[in-house]
Every structure is written in structure tokens, then in C-alpha cells.
Amino acid sequence: MDAVGACIGTHNMRIDAILSELSGEKIDIVRFSEDTAEYVAAALAPATVQDVCAEQWTLEHPEAIIDIQRGYVDSGSQVLYTPTFGANRRKLEEHGIFNRTEEMNKALAQLSKQAADGKAWVAGDIAPTGRFLAPLGDASFEELVDIYTEQAAGLEQAGVDLYVIETMMTLTDARAAVLAIRSMSKKPILVSFTCDESGKILSGTDVVAALSVMEGMGVSAFGLNCSAGPEQMLPQLQRLHKYARVPLIAKPNAGMPEIVNGEAVYNCPPEEFVALVPEMLKAGVALFGGCCGTTEEHIAALKAALKDAEYVRPAPECLDLLPAATEKEAFFLPADATHGAVLTADGDLEDKLSDAMDDEWPMVALKLASWADVDALADYQYMIRKPLCLICDDAELLEAGLRAYQGRALYEGNLTEDALAPLVEKYGLLV
């Protein structure tokens, strides 16, 4: 039976009659397809689908993600990431979805728990907002914390076993996410950044600096994901091994993608994907996974390659040094490192910082005596290219400064050990 022909009729008689009743309104005749994507594309032709909210689609087709994730569990996955990569407020609002962040994260995480069925842990997945602080953007740090707090609240309600902050491209997003999670949970937090072959992330931060900051904030493991295949990722993992005090994560792509007929094709088969596992183990990697382009077969190959493997604990070369960091670079200082004159925010802090970056002292000291000083630190921290020592005798002001500063700072002052202890634990403050 010609269904389309039956609808149109001989010499378009049936379709013409319908058009007449609709005063010439245009209509489309769409062939049915069991393939949902094909059916939707045909229904929209000649238009093309430009925007789909993956998280909303997943909630409307729960069986799809459950089937996929069960396949990975059967292949050997011990941790499932919730399908919440783009489920923060900013990303959802780009799709016209408002005031549903907490609800959607809870529902999506529950799908992963259903797929895991007690055979794997479920990690609440948190990814970049795409927002930047000044001078690169107009976001405030506290706004980023609020965005991640909403997301973490839904994941926590769903009962995730741990959290993963992944594919980080700015230290700011990672810090905000950690603080958001820690405001409601003490569960383990894994953090992975994406970087280029030089070890720099999108914002220009060296991954060693990111490691220092994240370790200071108490994450359980740190590593790399996306951007590269195993061969390209290994040198940076080996570099991190020299400094890491926590287990490392390796979650590479299935090689470097090639664009074929407008689609990304990954060229690293399972046997090649796992060829460097022994070297990664030597580099202190304890958590292995697959990012873009990896399949169930890649995970099965990983499981086989890791059978009877021995974890090599990281052995940092600088345990006796202070691991300070700016937003961009890591610094390892002796305990007796000193600074020059203490800078104040009154007057032209910009000029003072410019001069301090060129003097002979190994670090710069800034006094926090008012809320205006904290604001000045937030505004001009992009100029700081040396380890920062904060001088402050007010615990509340000091914490505000530590939230604003996107690095890992040192402290000098008269606050008691009891007053400093929570700031050391929360921000990695070096006393």
C-alpha cells in the first residue's frame, strides 16, 4: 500500500481539498519511521535540527540511558557518571529551561542509579558553566557557586555515591564546584581537567597549578579527561606524578578525532587504547576511564588490562616545600620564603602590584583590613604572577579573600590555630 499516495490522492485531489479548507495553509506529509531521530528530522524538513537539550531528551527517553549504562556496567565499569554534564542552570537556560535545575539533576541521577542496580557506584557529574570572571567575562565567583549549588543539591537528593567535576577549563569553575558540593556533602570528589599538549587548560592555567589548588581543597583524586588520546595524555600524567599527593585520574578520548563527512571519528581501537596502561600505572594513575569516542569494548579492554595490576602511589618530589599557586602557575617554596613590603589596597593597587611583580622577592604580601581590600584583590588578582601571602587578623575577611583569590595562598598574621584550621581544610591555606 502506498500510504503517501493514498493521502495525496489522484492528481493531488485529496491534498488539494485539505489545502482549500485551510485557506492555502501549507502542510507536510511525513513518512513514519521507527527511528525517532529520523522521524523528527523528517518532520522538520527542510529545516534541520540545530538545538536539542540532551538532558531533557534523556528524561523523555529514560530507557536509552539505562540501556547504555547497563552495557558499560556489564563491560566492567565500576563507576557511572550521571547524565548531567549540561544540567547546570546556565546551560539549561540556553535551551529555554528555567527553574528546573534541582529537579532535573535528581531525576537524571536516579536513572543512573537504576542502571547501576547496585553493581557500580554512581558519580554526580558536574561540568563547566562556560562563564568567566573579569577581565575575560562578567560572572562573579559567588554566582558560579550558586549555579553549582543548585545542581549539587539535586544530585545529593538522588543519593549519588560520589561526585566528579570533569572537563574543567577554568580553575574558577572547579573551585566553585568543590565549594558548592562541600556545602552539603562530605562524599569523595574527583576532579579532572582538559588541557593541551603543553599542560595548559583553556584559561591558560597550568595543570600543576590546578592540582595544587584542588589538593588544598581536599579532593580525593585529580587528573585529566578529554582533549587527547592516551599517547598525548601520558606526558602530562607523568608530569603531574612529580607533584601529586592524591591518586591520579586518566580518562582519555579514543584517540584524536578526525572529521569525516561532518562527523567526528575516533581512530583508537580498544587494543591501542589500553597499550599505555602500564606506563600510566607507573605515573600514579589509580582511576581509569574513557571519554569521547570510547565504547563498551574500550572499557572491557581496560578491565582486562588492569587485571592484577598494582597501583603505584604518587611520590611527589617536593614534600618539604609549600605548594602555592596563582590562578595560572604553581610554585613550590621553602618554608623560610619571604616577601617584601606589605601592599595595601588603598591608592593605586594596580601600580603597586605591577612593581611587586618585578622586584626580587619570591612572593608578594597583601594586607586585608576591610571589605574594600577584598574587592580590590578580586579585581586585580589577574596581575599576580608570584605566590600570594595574605596578611589579615580577621577570620571573616580572610575567608572572603580566600574565596575571591583563584589560587592557593599563604598566610601571615595573628589568628589562632583554631581560627585558621577550617580555612586550611576548605581552601588549602598555607600557614
C-alpha positions as CSV (number, residue, x, y, z in Angstrom):
1,M,0.0,0.0,0.0
2,D,1.3,3.5,-0.9
3,A,0.4,5.4,2.2
4,V,1.7,8.7,1.0
5,G,-0.1,8.3,-2.4
6,A,-3.3,7.5,-0.6
7,C,-3.1,10.7,1.5
8,I,-2.4,12.9,-1.6
9,G,-5.0,11.2,-3.9
10,T,-5.2,11.1,-7.7
11,H,-3.8,14.3,-9.2
12,N,-3.4,15.7,-5.7
13,M,-7.2,15.8,-5.2
14,R,-7.3,14.9,-1.5
15,I,-4.4,17.1,-0.5
16,D,-5.8,20.0,-2.6
17,A,-9.2,19.6,-0.8
18,I,-7.5,19.9,2.6
19,L,-5.4,22.9,1.5
20,S,-8.6,24.6,0.3
21,E,-10.2,24.1,3.7
22,L,-7.1,25.5,5.3
23,S,-7.2,28.6,3.1
24,G,-4.0,27.7,1.4
25,E,-2.0,26.8,4.6
26,K,1.0,24.7,3.8
27,I,1.2,21.1,5.2
28,D,3.8,18.4,5.2
29,I,3.4,14.7,4.7
30,V,5.9,12.7,6.8
31,R,6.8,9.1,6.3
32,F,6.7,7.2,9.7
33,S,10.0,5.7,11.0
34,E,10.7,3.6,14.0
35,D,13.9,5.6,14.3
36,T,12.9,8.6,16.5
37,A,15.7,10.8,15.3
38,E,15.0,10.0,11.7
39,Y,11.2,10.6,12.2
40,V,11.8,14.0,13.9
41,A,14.3,15.1,11.2
42,A,11.8,14.2,8.5
43,A,9.0,16.1,10.3
44,L,11.1,19.2,10.4
45,A,12.4,19.0,6.9
46,P,13.5,21.1,5.1
47,A,14.6,22.5,8.4
48,T,17.4,20.9,10.3
49,V,17.7,20.2,14.0
50,Q,20.1,22.8,15.5
51,D,19.5,22.5,19.2
52,V,18.5,19.6,21.4
53,C,18.8,19.6,25.2
54,A,20.4,16.3,25.8
55,E,19.3,16.2,29.4
56,Q,15.7,16.9,28.6
57,W,15.8,14.3,25.8
58,T,17.2,11.7,28.2
59,L,14.4,12.3,30.7
60,E,11.9,11.8,27.9
61,H,13.6,8.6,26.8
62,P,14.9,7.1,30.0
63,E,15.2,3.6,28.6
64,A,18.0,4.9,26.3
65,I,20.4,5.9,29.0
66,I,19.6,3.0,31.2
67,D,20.3,0.5,28.4
68,I,23.6,2.3,27.5
69,Q,24.9,2.5,31.1
70,R,23.9,-1.1,31.9
71,G,26.0,-2.1,28.9
72,Y,29.0,-0.3,30.4
73,V,28.5,-1.9,33.7
74,D,28.4,-5.3,32.0
75,S,31.7,-4.4,30.3
76,G,33.4,-3.7,33.6
77,S,32.6,-0.1,34.6
78,Q,32.7,0.3,38.4
79,V,31.6,4.0,38.3
80,L,28.8,5.5,36.2
81,Y,28.6,9.2,35.6
82,T,25.1,10.7,35.9
83,P,23.9,12.2,32.5
84,T,24.1,15.7,34.0
85,F,27.0,17.2,32.1
86,G,25.0,20.1,30.8
87,A,22.4,20.2,33.7
88,N,23.6,23.4,35.4
89,R,21.3,26.4,35.4
90,R,23.2,28.4,32.8
91,K,23.3,25.6,30.3
92,L,19.6,24.7,30.8
93,E,18.5,28.3,30.4
94,E,20.3,28.3,27.0
95,H,17.6,25.7,26.0
96,G,14.8,27.7,27.5
97,I,14.5,25.5,30.6
98,F,14.1,27.6,33.8
99,N,13.8,26.8,37.5
100,R,14.2,23.0,37.0
101,T,17.8,22.5,37.8
102,E,17.5,20.7,41.0
103,E,14.5,18.6,39.8
104,M,16.2,17.5,36.6
105,N,19.5,16.6,38.3
106,K,17.7,14.4,40.8
107,A,15.7,12.7,38.1
108,L,18.7,12.1,35.8
109,A,20.8,10.8,38.7
110,Q,18.0,8.4,39.6
111,L,18.2,6.9,36.1
112,S,21.9,6.1,36.6
113,K,21.2,4.6,40.0
114,Q,18.6,2.4,38.3
115,A,21.1,1.4,35.6
116,A,23.8,0.7,38.2
117,D,21.5,-1.6,40.2
118,G,24.0,-1.8,43.0
119,K,26.7,-3.2,40.7
120,A,28.5,0.2,40.3
121,W,28.9,3.4,42.1
122,V,27.1,6.5,40.8
123,A,29.0,9.7,40.5
124,G,27.2,13.0,40.3
125,D,28.6,14.6,37.1
126,I,29.3,18.4,37.1
127,A,30.8,20.2,34.1
128,P,31.8,23.8,33.1
129,T,29.4,26.7,33.1
130,G,31.1,28.4,30.3
131,R,31.3,31.6,32.4
132,F,34.4,33.6,33.1
133,L,35.4,36.2,35.7
134,A,36.6,39.6,34.8
135,P,38.5,40.7,32.8
136,L,37.6,37.7,30.5
137,G,33.9,37.7,31.4
138,D,31.2,39.2,33.6
139,A,30.5,36.4,36.0
140,S,31.0,36.7,39.8
141,F,32.6,33.9,41.7
142,E,29.6,33.6,44.1
143,E,27.3,33.4,41.1
144,L,29.2,30.3,39.9
145,V,29.0,28.8,43.4
146,D,25.2,29.3,43.4
147,I,24.9,27.7,40.0
148,Y,26.7,24.6,41.1
149,T,25.0,24.5,44.5
150,E,21.6,24.1,42.7
151,Q,23.0,21.2,40.7
152,A,24.7,19.5,43.6
153,A,21.5,19.7,45.7
154,G,19.6,17.6,43.1
155,L,22.4,15.1,42.9
156,E,22.7,14.8,46.6
157,Q,18.9,14.2,46.9
158,A,19.2,11.4,44.4
159,G,21.8,9.7,46.7
160,V,24.8,9.7,44.4
161,D,27.8,7.8,45.9
162,L,30.4,10.4,45.0
163,Y,30.9,13.5,42.8
164,V,33.0,14.1,39.7
165,I,33.9,17.5,38.4
166,E,35.1,16.9,34.9
167,T,36.3,18.5,31.7
168,M,37.2,21.6,33.6
169,M,38.6,24.5,31.5
170,T,39.0,27.1,34.3
171,L,40.2,26.9,37.8
172,T,37.3,29.2,38.8
173,D,34.6,26.7,37.8
174,A,36.4,23.8,39.6
175,R,36.8,25.8,42.8
176,A,33.2,27.0,42.7
177,A,32.0,23.4,42.2
178,V,34.1,22.0,45.0
179,L,32.8,24.7,47.4
180,A,29.2,24.0,46.3
181,I,29.5,20.3,46.9
182,R,31.2,20.7,50.2
183,S,28.4,23.0,51.4
184,M,26.1,19.9,51.6
185,S,28.2,16.7,51.3
186,K,31.4,15.1,52.6
187,K,31.4,12.4,49.9
188,P,34.5,11.9,47.7
189,I,35.1,14.4,45.0
190,L,37.1,13.5,41.8
191,V,38.3,16.4,39.6
192,S,39.6,16.2,36.1
193,F,40.7,19.0,33.7
194,T,41.2,19.1,30.0
195,C,44.4,20.5,28.7
196,D,46.6,20.9,25.6
197,E,50.0,19.1,25.0
198,S,51.8,21.9,26.9
199,G,49.7,21.2,30.0
200,K,47.6,24.4,29.8
201,I,43.9,24.5,30.2
202,L,41.6,26.8,28.2
203,S,42.1,29.8,30.6
204,G,45.9,29.4,30.5
205,T,46.3,27.7,33.8
206,D,48.9,25.1,34.1
207,V,47.5,21.7,35.3
208,V,50.1,21.6,38.1
209,A,48.7,24.8,39.5
210,A,45.2,23.3,39.2
211,L,46.5,20.2,41.0
212,S,47.9,22.3,43.9
213,V,44.7,24.2,44.4
214,M,42.4,21.2,44.2
215,E,44.6,19.2,46.6
216,G,44.4,22.0,49.0
217,M,40.6,22.0,48.8
218,G,40.6,18.3,49.8
219,V,39.6,16.5,46.6
220,S,40.1,12.7,46.6
221,A,41.7,12.3,43.2
222,F,42.8,14.6,40.4
223,G,43.5,14.0,36.7
224,L,42.8,14.6,33.1
225,N,40.0,13.8,30.7
226,C,39.0,14.6,27.1
227,S,41.0,16.6,24.5
228,A,43.5,13.9,23.8
229,G,44.1,10.2,23.3
230,P,46.3,8.1,25.7
231,E,49.5,8.9,23.9
232,Q,49.0,12.6,24.1
233,M,47.8,12.5,27.7
234,L,50.6,10.3,29.2
235,P,53.3,13.0,29.3
236,Q,51.1,15.3,31.4
237,L,50.2,12.5,33.7
238,Q,53.9,11.7,34.2
239,R,54.5,15.4,34.9
240,L,51.7,15.5,37.5
241,H,53.1,12.4,39.1
242,K,56.1,14.5,40.3
243,Y,53.8,16.7,42.4
244,A,50.6,14.8,43.2
245,R,49.7,13.9,46.7
246,V,46.5,12.2,45.7
247,P,45.7,9.4,43.2
248,L,45.6,10.5,39.6
249,I,42.8,10.0,37.0
250,A,43.2,9.1,33.3
251,K,40.1,9.4,31.1
252,P,41.4,9.9,27.6
253,N,39.5,10.0,24.3
254,A,39.7,7.1,21.9
255,G,42.4,8.9,20.1
256,M,42.3,12.3,18.3
257,P,39.2,12.8,16.3
258,E,39.0,13.2,12.5
259,I,36.1,14.9,10.8
260,V,34.6,12.5,8.2
261,N,31.5,13.6,6.3
262,G,30.9,16.2,9.0
263,E,31.2,13.8,11.9
264,A,33.9,13.2,14.5
265,V,35.5,9.8,14.0
266,Y,37.8,8.4,16.7
267,N,40.7,6.3,15.4
268,C,42.0,4.5,18.5
269,P,40.7,0.9,18.8
270,P,40.5,-0.8,22.2
271,E,43.8,-2.7,21.9
272,E,45.6,0.6,21.2
273,F,43.6,2.5,23.9
274,V,45.0,0.3,26.6
275,A,48.5,-0.1,25.3
276,L,49.9,2.6,27.7
277,V,48.1,1.4,30.8
278,P,51.3,0.0,32.3
279,E,53.0,3.4,31.9
280,M,50.0,5.2,33.4
281,L,50.1,3.0,36.4
282,K,53.7,3.9,36.9
283,A,52.7,7.5,36.8
284,G,50.4,7.1,39.7
285,V,47.1,6.7,37.9
286,A,44.5,4.8,40.0
287,L,41.3,5.6,38.2
288,F,40.9,4.8,34.5
289,G,38.1,5.5,32.2
290,G,37.1,6.5,28.7
291,C,35.9,9.9,27.4
292,C,34.8,10.8,23.8
293,G,34.7,8.0,21.3
294,T,35.2,5.2,23.8
295,T,32.8,2.3,23.7
296,E,31.9,-0.7,25.8
297,E,34.7,-2.6,24.1
298,H,37.2,0.1,25.3
299,I,36.0,-0.4,28.8
300,A,36.2,-4.2,28.6
301,A,39.8,-3.8,27.3
302,L,40.6,-1.6,30.2
303,K,39.2,-4.1,32.7
304,A,41.3,-6.8,31.1
305,A,44.5,-4.7,31.1
306,L,44.0,-3.8,34.8
307,K,43.5,-7.3,36.0
308,D,46.1,-8.0,38.8
309,A,47.6,-4.5,38.2
310,E,49.4,-2.9,41.1
311,Y,48.7,0.7,41.9
312,V,51.9,2.9,42.2
313,R,51.2,5.6,44.7
314,P,52.4,9.1,43.7
315,A,55.7,10.0,45.2
316,P,56.0,13.8,45.0
317,E,59.4,15.3,44.8
318,C,58.6,18.3,46.8
319,L,57.0,17.2,50.1
320,D,59.1,19.6,52.1
321,L,58.1,22.6,50.0
322,L,55.0,24.8,50.3
323,P,52.7,24.1,47.2
324,A,51.5,27.7,46.5
325,A,49.8,28.7,43.3
326,T,48.4,31.7,41.4
327,E,45.5,31.2,39.1
328,K,48.0,30.3,36.3
329,E,51.2,28.8,37.8
330,A,52.4,26.6,40.6
331,F,55.2,27.5,42.9
332,F,57.0,25.3,45.5
333,L,58.5,27.4,48.2
334,P,60.9,26.6,51.0
335,A,59.4,27.2,54.5
336,D,61.6,30.2,55.0
337,A,60.5,32.1,51.9
338,T,60.0,35.8,52.5
339,H,58.2,38.7,50.9
340,G,59.0,42.4,50.6
341,A,56.9,45.3,51.8
342,V,53.3,44.5,52.6
343,L,51.0,46.0,50.0
344,T,47.7,47.8,50.9
345,A,44.7,48.2,48.7
346,D,44.4,52.0,49.3
347,G,45.7,54.1,46.5
348,D,46.6,52.5,43.2
349,L,46.8,48.8,43.9
350,E,47.3,48.1,40.2
351,D,50.6,50.1,40.2
352,K,51.7,48.5,43.4
353,L,51.2,45.0,42.1
354,S,53.0,45.9,38.8
355,D,56.0,47.0,40.8
356,A,55.9,43.9,43.1
357,M,55.9,41.5,40.2
358,D,59.3,43.0,39.1
359,D,61.1,43.1,42.4
360,E,63.5,40.5,43.8
361,W,61.2,39.0,46.5
362,P,59.9,35.4,45.9
363,M,56.3,36.3,46.9
364,V,54.0,39.2,47.3
365,A,52.2,40.2,50.5
366,L,48.8,41.9,50.6
367,K,47.1,43.2,53.7
368,L,43.3,42.6,54.1
369,A,41.9,45.2,56.6
370,S,38.5,45.9,55.1
371,W,35.9,44.6,52.7
372,A,37.2,47.1,50.1
373,D,40.5,45.3,50.3
374,V,38.8,42.0,49.4
375,D,37.1,43.7,46.5
376,A,40.4,45.1,45.3
377,L,42.0,41.6,45.5
378,A,39.2,40.2,43.4
379,D,39.6,42.9,40.8
380,Y,43.3,42.8,40.4
381,Q,44.3,39.2,41.1
382,Y,44.8,38.6,37.4
383,M,48.0,40.7,37.8
384,I,49.5,38.4,40.4
385,R,52.3,36.2,39.0
386,K,54.0,35.3,42.3
387,P,52.8,33.3,45.3
388,L,50.5,35.5,47.4
389,C,50.8,35.9,51.1
390,L,47.7,37.3,52.8
391,I,48.1,39.4,55.9
392,C,45.0,39.5,58.0
393,D,43.8,39.4,61.6
394,D,40.1,39.0,60.9
395,A,38.9,35.4,60.1
396,E,35.8,36.6,58.2
397,L,37.8,38.9,56.0
398,L,40.4,36.3,55.4
399,E,37.9,33.7,54.3
400,A,36.4,36.3,51.9
401,G,39.8,36.9,50.4
402,L,40.4,33.2,50.0
403,R,37.1,32.8,48.2
404,A,37.9,35.7,45.9
405,Y,41.5,34.6,45.1
406,Q,41.6,31.9,42.5
407,G,44.9,30.4,43.6
408,R,46.4,28.9,46.7
409,A,47.6,31.5,49.2
410,L,49.9,31.6,52.2
411,Y,49.1,33.3,55.5
412,E,50.8,35.6,57.9
413,G,49.1,37.1,60.9
414,N,47.9,36.7,64.5
415,L,44.8,34.5,64.0
416,T,44.8,31.4,66.3
417,E,45.3,27.8,65.0
418,D,41.6,27.1,65.8
419,A,40.5,30.1,63.6
420,L,42.8,29.0,60.8
421,A,42.0,25.3,60.8
422,P,38.7,25.4,58.8
423,L,40.3,27.7,56.3
424,V,43.2,25.4,55.8
425,E,40.8,22.5,55.2
426,K,38.4,24.4,53.0
427,Y,40.8,26.5,50.8
428,G,44.2,24.8,51.3
429,L,45.6,27.9,53.0
430,L,49.3,27.5,53.7
431,V,50.2,28.7,57.2
